[in-house]
């Protein structure tokens, strides 16, 4: 729910100490010749690799077809510097077998990487013991086979190398092979009706939603990985007129919000006040970030969140069985928001924050066009028209997921 804006060192030290005492053929004497294997003893285990950058994947990627005619695998790799000196990443590569799918280096890597807790500052350097995140967007042609496994290789410079164990530049297999999910994105109906609905904040660029990682109950959760912030662009290209601070200045404030699928309501909240538009709220409790909201079980381990709903507009309660297209509430400006919008996402649990964000596709919609760039969002928030990407021709789409900056029309019903 976003606004439209060491133990390891000791282990390595022990390895250095052991290697300094001699090689297996020149080490200290043992009590018997059976104490160590002979040179002829076969070994089946792979050689031990020093990995000064510890890595793990927040969640396995789920491939999703999108409006650019591609298939995206959007996921995150968490990195931790296990040394007492800086580690500067030079590159991170993703492969399927021997096929290289993505390599980030230099400024491109910095664009997609942040130190944990510092989402505003691009970086490729992690201080001693510091953790960071690299957000990955592996893009495949629709006709290309979806890989079953992904491997990741990191090349990094060490401020305090320890040759020969840790040279000044290390290359390491950063993550055990990651199994690509075979789950299919849930197919749903749009949550709104009408023309020119802007996807203002979703996959797969470095949006506030993608960068939102929630440290809850001892784990990181990327609940908003595919979340959309919906704003409606008027015929003149703006989203409000008059007093920016009044939600009523936004013509789409109060628009009907529809159930995207059949299924029961499993959570809801109403009664929180509308926020002052144009300002960022402060002092919210954790359970108020979604504002007035509805959580619906739409089957197959998928839960839909409809957030920032208009005060007093929620028409359903837990236990109610919803049907696709049913009006459940009105678009509002409650919770963690600085302009009226509908926040919508699909997640792996009924908890809006403690869950894994899942992809989804819409059955039918018209893609009207796209905003020219991420910077095009700024004029909208100050009352000016947003520049559109040139050359767009509206087209009907089926079973695709929108991308950030898409502008869409959703037919009633």
N, C-alpha and C positions, 0 to 999 in steps of 0.2 A: 504494500500500500504506500505508494510513493507520490510525492508531489511532482507535478509536471516540472520538476527540477531535481652443564648438561651431562646427562647419562651417556649420550652418544659420543661426546668428546672424550669421556673417560675410556670408553671402549676402544676408540681409535687410538688413544694414547697407549693402551695396553698392547695393541697390535704393533705400534711403533717400538715399544719396549721389547716385545718378543722378537721382532725382526732384527733389532740391534744386537741381540745375543747370538745371532748366527743363523745360517740357513739350515734346512733340515739335514744337510750333509755335514754341517760344521757347527752344530749346536752343542750344548752341554751334554755330558755323558748321561746315559740312562741306566737303570738298574738291570735291564736285560735287553737282549736284541729284539725280543718280542714286544718291547714297549712302543716301537714305532714300526710302521709298515716299511717293507723293503721297497727299493726303487721299482721292482717288478710287480708290485701289488697293483692290480687294476683299480681305477677309480671311476665311478659313474656320476658323481655329483659335479655340477658345473663349478668352475673356479669362483671363489668368493670375490665379490666386487665391492670396493670402497665407494660408498654413495654419500658424499657430504651434503647433498641436497636430498632430503627425504620427501617423498611424493606419494600422494594418494588422490583418487578421484572421488569427488563429492557424491556423484551418482552416475551410473552407467547411462550412456546416451541412448535416446529413443529416436530413430530416424523419423523425420516428418517432411512431407511434400509441401512446398511453399509457392507463393505467387510469382517468384522469379523463374519458375520452371526447373528448379533444382530440388535437391533433398538435403536437409540440414541435420547435422548431428551437433547439438549444442550441449556442452557440459563444461565442468570446471576441474582443474587440477590444483590441489593445494600443495604448496612447497614449503619446506622448513629448512633453514640453514642450520646444520648440526655442528658447525664449527665456531671458534671464538674470533674469527675474522670475517670481513665482508665476503660475500659471494655475489659475483655479477654474472648473470646469465647472458650468454652470447646468442643462444638459439634454443628453441624447443621444436622438435619435429614429431609428427604423427604419421605412422605407417600402418598399412594393412599388408602383412607379409613383407615383401620387398618393395611394395609400391608406396611411394611417398605421397601422402594426401595433403599435408599442410606443413609448412615450416615458417615459424615466426622468428625474426631476428632484428636487431637494431631498434629503430624507431617503431617498427610494426610490433615487435614484442613488447616494448614499453607501452604502446597503446592498449594492449590487451592484458597488461599485468599491473597489479597493485599490491603493496604491502597490506597485510590483513589489518583492517581498521582504518585504512587511509585511501578511500576510494576516489578521492579528488586528485591524487598525485600519481601520474604514470611513473613507473620505475622498472628497472631491470636488476636492481641491487637489493639484496637482503642483508641486513646487519646480523651480528652474532646472535644466534638463537631466534631470529625473526622469521615469521611465517608470511607467506604471500599467496596470491591466487592468480592463476592464468585462466582467463575465460576463453574457451575454444569454440570455434564455429567451423566444423569440417563440412565443406560443401561438395556434394556429389551431383553429377548429371543424373537426371531422372532415369536414363537408360543404363547407368552404371550399376554393377552389383553392389549391394550393401555388404560391407565387410562384417565378418562374424567376430573378429578380434582387432583391437588396435594396440600398437606398441608406441612408446614415447621415449625419445632420446633427448637428453639435455647436454649442452656444452656450456661450461661455466669457467670463469676465471676466479682463482682463489687469492685473496689478499695475503693469506698466510699459508703458502704451500708447505707440504711436508714430503719432499721427494725422498725415495722413489714411490712411497705409498700414495701420496697426493701431489701430483705435479701442479705447476702453476695454472695449467688449463686441463680440466678433466672432461671426459665424455662418459656419461653414464646412462644406462637404461633406467629411466626415472620411475616408472610404474610397472608393476607386473602387468602382463597383457590384460587389457580391459575387454570384457565380453560385451558386445553391442546387444542391447535389448532386442528381443524379437517381438515385443509388444507393439500393437498397432495403435496409433493415436485415435482417441475416441472421435466419432463423427457426430456433430451436433448442429443445431440450428442457431442462428445469430441471436444475441440477447436483446437486440434493439430493432426498430423499424425505421425506414426512411432513408433519405439521401445524405451523402457526404459525411459519413462517420469516419473520423480519422483515428487510425491506430497510432497513438501518440507516444507509446512507451513500452515496446515489447521486444521480442527476439528479432534479429540476433545480434544487433550492434551492442555497444557498451552503454546501454540505457540504465537508468536508475533501477528498473526492475531486474534486469540481468545481473547487476552488481549487488543486489540485495541478498546478503547471506546472513541468516539469523542464527546466532549462537545460543541454542536452547537445549537444555537438558544434556549438556556435554557433547553436542554434535553441531555441525553446521548444516543448515537447511536452506535450500534454494527454492523456496515456495513460489517465487514470482518469475521463474525462469522464462515462462511463455506468457506472462500476464499482459493484458492490454489495458491501457487507459483510453477510454473513448471520449472524444470531444466532437461536436458536430459543427462543421464549417458552414456558415451561411452562404447564400448566393453571392454576396459581395466579398467572400473570402475571409471573413472575420469570425470570431467566436463570441464576441459580446459587443454591446454598444451602450454608451452611457456610463454610469458609475460602476467601475470595475469591481468595487468591494461588495456589491449586492449580487447575490446569486441570481436574482430575478433578471439581471442585465444579460444573462446568457439565455438565448431563446430556447435552448434544449433543456434547460433546468426543468425538472418535473416530467421528462419523457418517460413513457411506459417502459419498464424492464420486463422481459419475458423469460420464462423457463426455457432453457436450451435443449431439454430432453425430458423424458418421463422419469419420475423417481421421487422419493420422499424427501421432505425437509428434515435435516438432521441438526440444524443449528440456526439461530437467528438472534438479532439484537435490534431494538428500535428505541427511540427516545433520546438519543444523543443529539445535541443541537447542531444546526448548520454553522459551518465556520465562516469567518469573514473572508471573502474571496480576495485573491491578490496578496495574501499574507500567509506565512507558514505557521501552523499551530505549534504550540509548545505545551509541555506538561501532560502529555497523554499517557494513560496507563497502557500496558501491553495489549489488553483486550479491547482497547478503543481505537487502535490503528486502522482497522477496517471500517470504523464508523458503524452506522446502522447497516446491517448486512444479513444475507441469507446464505446458508450452506445447504447444498442439495446433493444427495447421493444419486449419481447418474449411471451407476452400474459399472461392473468390471474393474473395481478398485479405483474409480474416478469420482472425485467430488468437485462440484462447481461452486465457486465463490462469486457472489454479486455484492460489491462493496460500495461504501460512501453513499448509501441510499438516503433519500429525502426523509427528514424527520416526520414520523407518524404515518409513513406511506406503506409500510410493510403489511401485506395483506395475507400472509401465510404464517404458520406456526409449526414447530417440530411435530412430526408425525403426519402432517398433511401430505397427500400423494398428489404430485404435480403432473400436469400433462404438457407436452411440448407446445410452446407458444403462449401458455397461460401468463397473464399479467400478475407479477408477484410483488411489485413495488414501483417506485418512481425514482428516476435519477436525481441525485442530490449532491451535497457538499459537506458531508459529515465525516469526522475522523481525520486522518492524516492527509489532508488535501488543501491545495491553495487555489483551486478553481473547480467549479462543478464538472463532474465527469463520472462515468461508470468504470470502476475497476473490476475486471473480470479475469479469472484464471481457473484452471483445472489443476487439481492437486491429488496427492496420494493418500491423504488422511482428511478427516473433517476439520482439522485445525488450520486456520488461515495462515499461520506463520510456521508452525512446527510440522512441515510437510515438504514433500519433494514436488516441485512444479512439473507437470506433465504436458506434453503437446496435445493439440486438438486440431481438428479441421472442421470447416463449415460446409454443410451440404450444398448450399447454393448462395451465391451473392454476385454482385456486379463490382468489378474492380474499376473504379472511375479514373484512378491515376495515383500519383505519389507526390508528396512534397519534395522539393528540390534537394534538401539535405537536412541533417539534424539541426543545423543552425536556423532552418526555416521555422522551427517551433517558436523561436524567440519573438518574432513579430506578432504571432497570434496572442501571446500573453500580454501584449501591450496595446491590443486593439487594432493592429494593422493586419492587412491581408498577408497570408503566407504564400511565398512563391512556389509554384508547382513545377515539377520536372516537365520539360518540354516534350512534345511528341506523343503524349499518352492518348490512346484510344480506348474508351470504355469497352470492357469485355466481360462476358459472363463466365464465372468460374464454378467449379464443383469440387468438393472434397479436397480443398487446399487450406493451408494455414496462412493467414496474413503475416506480413512482415512490418516492422516499424516503419512509419511514414506512409503506409498504404491508406488510400481514401476509398471508402466502399459505400455502396447502396444496398440496403437490405429490404427485400420485398415484404410487405405486411403478410403475416400468416406463415 
